[in-house]
């Protein structure tokens, strides 16, 4: 499967993806094999159902939001290049120093791009701010029934109060970037999708 998958990926495509995402040649060919193992429809694109078969995403409280991040608005399939562009956000920030290309723009896994990716996991209605309701939805997903609605409301209110500097009772991207510690961004990436040994049922 691996050699078959890599033979279908042209060398010039690999070079373009390498430049765009920062992944190495071997990582790209391995992820191409992974992509094809997930592509149950064998049509060169992944659906949401393909992603939902990944056990690590199925049990992740934010799994649906992570899956949605792979799909541009209005699209119900993602091709290999789109798959790689989204995965690039999960690469460690430190990789940028090793693979720095002075001619290219800001890497997809830069701190700013990682923060924007994380922000969009919260900002469901894409209005460029995180409302109290959106924050509550994420908190509920993460803690389940272990905390009462009253406690969750208190956490959401406190979070917005600490982050909201312009008094609009929501969190803008600019405000979001100021409250997320640098260390949290450095470790913000998801390994399960890319793991070559992960079993798909």
C-alpha positions in Angstrom: 0.0 0.0 0.0 2.8 2.4 0.9 4.8 2.0 -2.3 1.6 2.1 -4.4 0.4 5.3 -2.7 3.8 7.0 -3.0 4.0 6.1 -6.7 0.8 8.0 -7.3 2.2 11.2 -5.8 4.3 13.1 -8.4 7.7 14.4 -7.3 6.8 18.0 -8.2 3.6 17.7 -6.0 5.8 16.5 -3.1 8.2 19.4 -3.5 5.3 21.9 -3.6 3.7 20.4 -0.5 7.1 20.3 1.2 7.6 24.0 0.7 4.0 24.9 1.7 3.8 22.7 4.8 7.3 22.1 6.1 6.9 18.4 6.1 9.8 16.3 4.9 9.7 14.1 1.7 9.4 10.9 3.8 6.7 12.4 6.0 4.7 13.4 3.0 4.9 10.0 1.4 4.0 8.3 4.7 1.0 10.7 5.2 -0.1 10.1 1.6 -0.3 6.3 2.4 -2.2 7.3 5.5 -4.6 9.5 3.5 -5.3 6.6 1.2 -5.9 4.2 4.0 -8.5 6.6 5.3 -10.1 7.1 1.9 -12.7 4.4 2.1 -14.5 5.7 -1.0 -11.2 5.5 -3.0 -12.0 8.8 -4.8 -8.9 10.8 -3.8 -10.7 12.8 -1.1 -11.7 12.3 2.5 -15.2 12.8 3.9 -16.2 13.6 7.5 -17.1 9.9 7.9 -13.6 8.9 6.9 -12.2 11.1 9.8 -14.8 9.8 12.2 -13.4 6.3 11.9 -10.1 7.5 13.5 -10.4 6.2 17.1 -8.3 9.1 18.5 -10.7 11.6 17.0 -13.8 9.6 17.9 -12.9 9.8 21.7 -11.6 13.4 21.6 -14.1 15.8 23.1 -13.2 18.3 20.4 -13.1 15.7 17.7 -16.0 17.1 15.7 -14.4 20.6 15.7 -11.0 19.2 14.7 -12.7 17.3 11.8 -14.5 20.5 10.7 -11.2 22.4 10.6 -10.2 20.1 7.7 -13.1 21.3 5.5 -13.4 24.7 3.9 -16.8 26.3 4.5 -19.4 24.6 2.3 -17.2 21.7 1.4 -17.8 18.1 2.3 -14.6 16.6 1.1 -10.9 17.4 1.4 -8.1 16.5 -1.0 -4.6 15.5 0.0 -3.2 19.0 -0.3 -5.9 20.4 2.0 -5.3 17.5 4.4 -1.6 18.4 4.5 -2.2 22.1 5.0 -4.4 21.4 8.0 -2.0 18.9 9.5 0.9 21.4 9.1 -0.8 23.5 11.9 -0.1 20.6 14.3 3.7 20.5 13.6 5.8 21.7 16.6 6.7 25.4 16.3 10.4 24.5 16.8 10.5 22.8 13.4 10.4 26.2 11.8 14.0 27.0 12.9 15.2 23.7 11.3 13.4 24.2 8.0 13.4 27.9 7.6 12.9 29.2 4.1 13.5 32.9 3.9 11.6 33.2 0.6 8.3 31.8 1.9 5.7 33.5 4.0 4.8 32.7 7.6 4.7 28.9 8.2 1.4 27.2 8.8 2.7 26.0 12.1 3.8 29.4 13.3 2.6 30.6 16.7 0.1 33.0 15.0 -1.3 30.4 12.7 -1.6 27.9 15.5 -3.5 30.4 17.6 -5.8 31.2 14.7 -6.5 27.5 14.2 -7.3 27.1 17.9 -9.4 30.2 17.9 -11.5 28.8 15.1 -12.2 25.7 17.1 -14.1 27.9 19.5 -15.6 30.4 17.0 -18.3 28.2 15.5 -20.3 30.9 13.8 -17.1 32.4 12.2 -18.0 36.0 13.4 -14.4 36.5 14.6 -15.2 36.4 18.2 -15.8 33.8 20.9 -19.1 34.4 22.7 -20.0 33.1 26.1 -22.2 30.4 24.5 -19.4 29.2 22.3 -17.1 29.0 25.2 -19.7 27.1 27.2 -20.1 24.6 24.4 -16.4 23.8 24.4 -16.2 23.6 28.2 -19.2 21.2 28.3 -17.4 19.0 25.7 -14.2 18.9 27.7 -15.6 18.3 31.1 -18.8 16.4 30.3 -21.2 16.1 33.3 -18.4 16.4 35.9 -19.2 20.1 36.6 -22.6 21.7 37.1 -24.0 24.2 34.6 -23.6 26.9 37.3 -19.9 26.2 37.7 -19.4 26.1 34.0 -21.1 29.4 33.6 -18.9 30.9 36.3 -15.7 29.6 34.5 -17.0 31.0 31.2 -17.8 34.4 32.8 -14.4 34.6 34.5 -12.6 33.7 31.3 -14.4 36.3 29.3 -13.9 38.9 32.1 -10.1 38.3 32.1 -9.7 38.2 28.3 -12.2 40.9 27.2 -10.4 44.2 27.0 -12.9 46.2 25.0 -16.0 45.4 27.1 -18.1 43.6 24.3 -18.5 40.5 26.5 -16.8 38.3 23.9 -13.2 37.3 23.1 -11.7 38.6 19.8 -8.7 36.9 18.2 -6.4 39.7 19.4 -7.7 39.2 23.0 -7.4 35.4 22.6 -3.7 35.7 21.6 -2.9 37.6 24.8 -4.4 35.0 27.2 -2.9 31.8 25.6 0.6 31.1 27.1 3.4 30.6 24.7 4.1 27.1 26.0 0.6 26.0 25.3 1.0 27.0 21.6 4.3 25.1 21.4 2.6 21.8 22.3 -0.6 22.4 20.3 -0.6 19.6 17.7 -2.5 16.4 17.2 -0.5 13.3 16.5 -3.3 10.8 16.2 -4.3 11.7 12.6 -0.8 11.3 11.3 0.3 8.2 13.2 1.1 5.5 10.7 0.3 2.6 13.1 -3.2 3.9 14.0 -5.9 1.3 13.3 -9.0 2.3 11.4 -12.1 0.2 12.1 
